[in-house]
Amino acid sequence: MSGYETDASKLKVMGHPVRLQILDMLRVGEICVCHIERSLDKRQAYISQQLMTLRDAGLVDSRKDGLQVYYRLVDKQVVDLLNLLIGSPTTERLEVLEGCNCPNCVTVHSTEIE
């Protein structure tokens, strides 16, 4: 596949609004699936389908830790493309979501309670 075909393929995968949102979230670092679901207010099956498309395209990868599945960007060119398309990330940290049971949110909530 030529460079143009590879680039066009990446852009095609990125051209879906929810996949674009997921990639934007992943710019700040690794995120578990449950956090993506909660943040986008979409069903797990739908989010998993979008993540599978991104993984099949080689843009993201996953790892499992207990019951949690985490995703991260693996194609650094995606960050450059996102910066051009939608600008720099608006935050450097993962947003803490009320009602989210991922390790990031639970740790912050439990620290606030103490």
SVG drawing of the C-alpha trace seen along z (x, -y; Angstrom):
<svg xmlns="http://www.w3.org/2000/svg" viewBox="-26 -24 30 34">
<polyline fill="none" stroke="black" stroke-width="0.4" points="0.0,0.0 1.4,-3.4 1.8,-6.3 -1.2,-8.0 -3.3,-4.9 -2.2,-4.4 -2.9,-8.1 -6.3,-7.9 -7.2,-4.8 -6.4,-6.5 -8.4,-9.5 -11.4,-7.3 -11.3,-5.5 -11.0,-8.8 -13.9,-10.3 -16.5,-8.9 -17.7,-11.4 -17.6,-8.9 -14.2,-7.4 -12.9,-11.0 -14.1,-11.7 -12.5,-8.5 -9.2,-9.4 -9.4,-12.9 -9.9,-11.4 -6.9,-9.0 -4.6,-11.9 -4.4,-12.5 -3.3,-8.9 -4.6,-5.4 -8.3,-5.1 -10.5,-2.2 -13.5,-1.3 -16.0,-2.0 -14.7,-5.6 -15.2,-6.1 -18.7,-4.7 -19.6,-7.0 -18.0,-10.1 -19.8,-9.6 -23.0,-8.2 -23.0,-5.3 -23.7,-1.6 -20.7,0.7 -21.4,2.7 -21.3,-0.4 -18.1,-1.7 -16.5,1.7 -17.4,1.8 -15.8,-1.6 -12.7,-0.6 -12.4,2.6 -12.4,0.5 -9.7,-1.7 -7.6,1.3 -8.0,3.1 -6.7,-0.1 -3.7,-0.1 -4.5,-3.4 -5.0,-2.1 -4.1,0.9 -5.5,2.4 -4.5,4.2 -6.5,6.0 -6.0,5.4 -8.4,7.6 -11.9,6.7 -10.8,3.4 -9.8,3.1 -7.6,0.0 -7.0,-1.6 -4.1,-3.8 -3.0,-5.5 -0.2,-3.6 0.0,-5.7 1.7,-9.0 0.7,-10.5 -2.9,-10.5 -2.0,-13.0 -0.6,-15.4 -3.7,-14.9 -6.0,-15.6 -4.0,-18.7 -4.6,-19.9 -8.3,-18.9 -9.5,-20.0 -6.6,-21.8 -4.6,-20.9 -6.1,-18.9 -8.2,-21.1 -6.9,-19.2 -3.8,-17.3 -5.6,-15.0 -8.4,-12.5 -11.7,-14.0 -13.1,-12.6 -16.7,-11.5 -19.3,-11.3 -20.8,-7.8 -17.9,-6.2 -16.4,-3.2 -13.1,-3.2 -9.9,-3.2 -9.2,-6.9 -12.5,-8.2 -12.9,-5.9 -9.4,-6.9 -10.1,-10.6 -13.6,-10.3 -12.2,-8.2 -9.5,-10.8 -12.0,-13.6 -14.1,-11.8 -11.3,-11.3"/>
</svg>
